[in-house]
Every structure is written in C-alpha cells, then in structure tokens.
Amino acid sequence: MFGYIRIDKGELLVREYEAYKAVYCGLCRQMGKDYSFLSRLALSYDCTFYALFLMALRRDCTGFEKKHCRFNPLKKCQFCKCRDDALSKAAALTMILSYHKLDDNISDSGFFRALPYRLIKPLFSRWRKKAAERYPELDEAARRMMKAQREAEDNPDCTLDMAADPTAAMLSSVLSLEAEDEAQRRILAQTGYGIGRFIFFIDAVDDYKKDVKTGGFNPLCSLGESRFEIINRNLSQALASAFDAYNLLTVVDFKGIIDNILLRGLPGVQAEIVGKNTEASAEKADGKDMKNEGSV
C-alpha cells in the first residue's frame, strides 16, 4: 500500500495514541520475526490500520508489553500482544503488496531508473513467496488487482471508476475474508471498497505532477481543468461510503482510533494532498496568464 491511512495525532487521547504506536511497533516486530530484519523497512501506516482493524473485529489484543526496539536498542517501546494471527496476517499483506508495488515500479521505469528496484527485488520475491504460502488468499487478491490494473491502464477508454476498481476490489476482498456471516461480509466488502477507492484516488493526486512529467498513467490527466474538483468529490464520496458501512459493525476495541482515522486522519490527508496540488495548478495558471499579458 502507500502510507495514506494515517491518524490525526492531535485529536487522539494519549492512551489511544500509545495503543496505536504499540500496534505499529508490534507489526514491525512481527515482520522481523516472520521475514527478516530488513523487511521492517516496508512497514506502512496502511498495514498498521489493517492489523488494528483485524484485532478490533476479533477482539484479539491481549495487552501490551515493553521491550527494547530492534532499530534503537537503547529505547524501550510498547508492543501490542495478539491472541490470533492479525499481526502475522498484516505482515504478510505488507510483503505481498510491497513486492507487487516494486514489480510495478520496474515495469513503469526505464532501464537505469529501475536498477535499484531490480537489485532488491530478489529479497522481496523471497518474502512474498513465504507470505503467499501462509496466506494464499491474500496473494491471490493482490495478483488479481495487479492484472486488472494493467488491463485498465492499457484500455484507451479507461474511466476514473475503471482505474480505481482493482485497488478497491482488492481491499474489499481482503476485508471480506474476516466475515463471520453473509451480512458482515457485505459490510466489510463495502468498507474495504470505499477505503480502496480513496487510496487509489489520493495516490493518483499525489503522483499527478510526476506522471505528467514522465508520461506515466494517471486517470486525472483525462479530467480537464476541473480535475481536482472532480477527484475531491470522489474522495469524499469514497470515505463516506466506507464510514457508513463501518458504522454497521460492532467495534469495541480500538474504536476511538479507527474513528479518528476515518473521520480525521483520511480527510486531513485529502485536504493536504489535494490542496497542495490545487495550489500548484493555480500558480501555474497564474504564471501562464502573466506571461500571456506580457506578450500582448
């Protein structure tokens, strides 16, 4: 994933922030245990949210313990303890998605720009293989996403919805795996689909300037001058859809943190990234106007 599913730290209670950090550090520790010390470099906020969400659904958290941090042995951190495999599952998803992201970067880059990715690919390939053996359903969901994404990008008539669907469908499928019955499956599917759409759209906004410069695929390029207004509406709709579905779940553990992410963290990310790109476009347009006025 891409690191956009963040908390709004200022709006969390102190105990909630400490619990969130304990899940983050717990996932980091699990990745090192399941894969290798270096695999921890792929740790992301997105998969921390996935671990948190799984533990909230299953009520798996059994408490916290203080241990030395592997990156900074002089520092002690709180680590979340988990009864089931939520942390292992989140570690596996991190490895699987990191591998596919790396593979996609290689495909989208020229020979020399892709060299760093090619050098580390064997490591990620090994980690992904190990993760896929433990959780084949997660690997299959990611594989389907990448195949559908390439097909969408190769389609000259690709729309905004078509471009976002693979990421949304992947997260929908991943969360659906945790359902206890059909009603919960539909709720989790809708929650995942909305969050997945948000992730795809905000990543497209974040990469817009780079993609314009390099000629990479970006669905915003076909939206015209009102692209950021259109994408902003789609982002808000995706978040509303995800939160409405999530509200149908009975969540007790970590509810304050998940609410914070969906109601404060993600809208904050949206405002920051869309706002930054909107301002850049406005400045560019103003610069063109001034240049045209000077040439009259």
HELIX and SHEET records of a PDB file:
HELIX    1   1 LYS A    9  GLU A   11  5                                   3    
HELIX    2   2 VAL A   14  ASP A   34  1                                  21    
HELIX    3   3 LEU A   38  ALA A   42  5                                   5    
HELIX    4   4 TYR A   45  ARG A   58  1                                  14    
HELIX    5   5 ALA A   86  ASP A  108  1                                  23    
HELIX    6   6 PHE A  111  ARG A  134  1                                  24    
HELIX    7   7 PRO A  136  ASP A  154  1                                  19    
HELIX    8   8 LEU A  160  SER A  176  1                                  17    
HELIX    9   9 GLU A  182  ASP A  206  1                                  25    
HELIX   10  10 TYR A  208  THR A  214  1                                   7    
HELIX   11  11 PRO A  219  SER A  222  5                                   4    
HELIX   12  12 ARG A  227  TYR A  246  1                                  20    
HELIX   13  13 LYS A  255  ASN A  260  1                                   6    
HELIX   14  14 ILE A  261  GLY A  265  3                                   5    
HELIX   15  15 LEU A  266  SER A  295  1                                  30    
SHEET    1   A 2 CYS A  61  HIS A  68  0                                        
SHEET    2   A 2 LYS A  76  CYS A  82 -1                                        
END                                                                             
